[in-house]
Amino acid sequence: MSTGDSALAALGLEIDPEVDESVSATLAAVEEALRSNVASSDPLVAEAARHLMDAGGKRFRPLILALGAQFGDPARPEIISASLVVELTHLATLYHDDVMDEADVRRGAASANARWGNSMAILVGDYLFARAADIAASLGTEAVRLQARTFSRLVHGQIAETAGPRGSDPIEHYLGVITEKTASLIATSARFGGLFSGAAPEHVDALAKYGETIGIAFQLSDDLLDIASESVQSGKTPGTDLREGVPTLPVLYALAGDDTDASAVRLREILAIGPVTDDALHAEALGLLRESAAMKRARETVRSYAETARAQLTPLPDGSPKIAMQALCDFIADRTS
């Protein structure tokens, strides 16, 4: 997702121009504020803290927050501060994730750990968490409490991912991980949008539920794009998860399947190896996955979450903001088709 002149229209969504203008203005202000809020008197810290931000990104969390703010007063200055809290928290987790995953590349650039080492990457992530907490404190006790609880969920999700299923159903475990590790912060983004724009309490609650469910759909669709896309639409080289042995939903569905046709059996044989690092096997597995029943089932799962998110918008007042959030459900459901 772009933070350009027209954030929502850039996605191909036909929405009210006033909503698009408001959301785009918020995202532009957030982008500018991010640069000043990762500044440091130490040039090395400043450079490392800007590293991932300068590499770009979808800014999906501020986007969700800006949409949620449409149900109150989206021009309140607290909206920008709340957006900084969620995006800085997100950026901080990326620094830590890359250390844990031993990643060399993030957003098309060398990862911070590859460039400056693991210790620096961890400390810069900590610095960004501290900056997010400082801004949250300026928003009041409730913001600090929500950020802390969200951070707790993020850590629980990372621990669960690191520990593995440990005897539980791998598919349920995977969905639980992304709920905690990804969707929890998107839920808080939507809640912050409603809360700090002055929306009614029942609308804030509906936004939070929508945010969590659309967050799951968003992460699942990203995982599917890693398989389905022929380009770097997902932000990484297609098939990266497969090469690294990351068991995303289509892979888990394929491994759990009992199809007896030759292509399904062959796919399970390759996936059972673990990380598919051989180029020929990788190309074969990617081709089989794209045409598999497992991929179709995963797409249906994304659509199911998107439809649930749409239903969770029911308590919100009808109008252009609600239509925009419904359109986002359609976009996420269709982006891997």
N, C-alpha and C positions, 0 to 999 in steps of 0.2 A: 504494500500500500504506500502511496506516495504522499508526501507532505507538500505537494506542489500547489498551484493556484486553485485547483478544484479537487479537493480530497475525495469526495464521494463520486462525482461525475467521472473522475478518472478511472473508477472501477467499472464504468459502463452502467451505473445505476441512474435511472431517470427519477430524480427526486426534486422536491421543491427548491428553487434556486436560493431562497432565503436561508433554508437549513444548510445547504451546501456552503454558502458564503460564511455563515456563522461558524460551522465546524472547521472550514479551511482557515479562517482567521485565527481560531483557537490553536490549531496545529502549527501555524506559522509562528505565533507568539511563543508556543512551547519550544519550538526548534531554536529560536533565538535565546530563550531563557536557559535552555540546557547548556549552551556554550558558556554562559557566565556562571552557571552553578556547578560546573565541574572544574572551574579555575582553581589554581593553587599557586602560592608564592614560590613553590619548588617547581622549576621548569620540567623536571623529569616526571613528577607526579602529574602535572598539568598535561603533558604530552600523552602519557599512558592513559589517563582518565578520558581524554578526548578520542582515543584510538578507535574504539568501537562506535562511538557516536558519529565520528566523521565518516565511518564506513557505510553509514546509512541505516536502513532498517524500515520495517513496516509501520512503526509507531501505532500499532493496533490498539494498544492499551489507552493512549491518549485519545485515539479516535472514538473508542467506545465511551470513554468518559465525556468527551465533547457531545456525543449523541445523547447520553443520559442527561446532560445539562440542559438539553432543549425542553425538558419538562418543568424547568424552573426559569431562572434568569441566567442564560449562558454567558452574559457579559460580566458577571461577578469576577473580581480579581482572584478569588479563591480557586476558581476553576483552573487557572494556569498553575498555581502552586500545587494543587492536588494532582494535576497531570505530571508535574515534575516528580512528585513522590513516587508514582507508579512506574514511570519510565526509568528513573534512576535505580529503583529497586530491580526492575527487569534487567537493566544493563549490568548491574552488580552480579546478578545470578549468572550472566553469560561469562563473565571473567572466571568465576568459580567453576562453572560447567566445563569450560575449555581445559582447565587444569585437570579435573577429574577424568575427562574423556581423552586427555593427551592430544587434543586437537591442534593441528598445525594451521588451519585456515578458519576464519570466521568472516562471513559477509564478503567473501572474495578477497580478503586481505589476510596477511599473516596474523595469527592470533596473538594476543598479548603475551601469553606464556611462551610461544615460539620466539617472540622478539625480545622479551625482557627476562624470561625465566618464570618458573612456577611461583616462587616467593613473591616477586613483584606483582604478578597477576592476582594472587590472593589478596595482597595488601591493597591494591587498587580497587578490587571488588569491595573490600571492607570500607575503603574511603567513600565509595559511592553509596553504600548502605548508610554510612554516617551522614552524608549530605542529605539523603532522603529523609532520615529520621529528624534532622534539624529542621527541614522544611515542614515536615508533618507537625512538629511541635508548634510551629507558628500558626497552624490551623486549629489547634486546640486538643484537648484530652481525647476526644472521640477519634480524631484522626490518628493520634499516636496509638491508641488501643487497637484500631482496625489494622493499621500497618503491622503492629507487632503480631497480631493473630494471623494475619496473612503470611508474614514471614515464617511463623511457626509451621503453617501448612506447607509452604514451599520446602522447608527443610525436611518435614516428614515425607514429602513426595520424593525428594532426592535420596533420602535414606532408604525408602522402599525400593527405588530403582536400583540403588547400589547393592542392596541385600538380595534382590531377586524374589521370585514368587515363594520360595521356601515351602513348597508343598501345596500352595493354593493354586487355584485355576489361573494359568498364565494370562488368559484374556481379561478376566476380572482384575487381576493384579495390574495389568498394563493400563486399563481404563482408570483404575484407582490412582495410579501414578500421575497420569496427565491431569486428572481432576485436581489433585493437590499441587502438583508442580507447575502447571500452566494455568488451568482454569480459575484457580483461587485468586490470582492477581487480576485476572480479567473481570471476575465478579466484583472485586473491590474497586476496580476502575469504574464500572457501571454504577456501583453504590456511591462512590465519591461524586460522580457527575450529578446524580440526583440530590445527594445530601448538601453539597456546597452550592448548588443553584437554588436551593430553597424549595425543592419539590415536596409534595405531600408525603408523609411517612409510608403510606401504602404503596405509593409509586416508587419510592426508594427501594422498598423490599422487592417489588416486582422487577425492577432493573437489576438488582443483585442476582436474582434467580436466572434472569435472562443472560446476564453476563457469564455466569458459571457454565451454563449449558452451551452457549454459543462459543465459549472458550474451548470446551471439549471438541466441538465440531471443527473449530478453527485449527486446533492442533492435529486432529485426525486428517483433515484435508491437506495440511502441510505434509504429513507423512505420506499420504497417497500421491501428492505431487512429486515427491522424491522418486516414486516409481513411474508414474504416468507421464511426467513431463519429458520432452525431448531436449529441453533447454535448461537454463538455470533459474526457471520461474520460481522454484521453491527457495532460492537463495543459496543453493549448493549444487554441486555436480550431481546429475541424476544417478540414482543407485548408490549414493553415499552410505545410507543406512545399511543396505545389503552388504556392501563391501566391509563395513565395520562390524557387522554382526549385530546390529541393533534390531531387536525383534518388534517391528511395528505391526499394526493390526492386520494388514493383508498377509504378512508372513505367519503370524500366529494362527490366523484362520486356515492358511494352507497347511500348516503343520498339524492342526487339529482335525483336518478333513480326512474322510475315509473314501474319497473318490478312487475308483479303480481304473479310470482311463489312463493311458500311457503318459500324457503330459502332466497330469496331477501327481502320479507316482514319481515321475522323473523330477518334478519340482521339489517334492518332499525329500528326495534323495540328496539334492544339492543343498537345500536349506538346512538339512540335518548336519551338514559339515560345520556350520557355524559361520564365521566371517568368510564371505566368498571373495577371496583376493585374486584368484586366478582370472585373468581377463576373459578368457573364452567361456569359463563357467559362469562368470558374472553376467556376461552378455546373454547367455542362454537363460539363466534364471530370471533376469529382468524381462526378457521377452515372454517367458512362460507366465510370470506373475501378471503382466499387463493383460493377458488374455484369460486369466484364470477365474474360476468361480469364486475364489477367495477375494479377488479384487472387486468383483461385482458385489459380494456381500459387504465388503468394507465400505464401498460407496453408499450402499443402502443404509449402513450404520450412520454414516455422516449425515445423510438426508434425514434420518430419524431424529438425530439430535437437533438438527436445524429446525425441524418441524415442532419439536418440543419447545425450543426457544421461542419460536413464533407464538405458540399457545401461551407462553408465560408473559407475553406482552398484553394479554387480554385486559388486565386491570388498568392499563394506562389509557389516558384519554385519546380518542381518535384524532387524527390530524397528520400533518406532514412529518413531524418527528417519528411518530409510530410507523408510518409508511416507510420511512428511511431505514428503520431498524428491521422491519420485515423484509425489505429489499436486500439487506445485508445477509439475512438468513438464506435467501435464494442464491446470492452470489457465492456463499461458502458451500452450499449444497451442490452447486453446478460447476465450481471451478476445476474439479478433477474429471469432469465428463469428457 
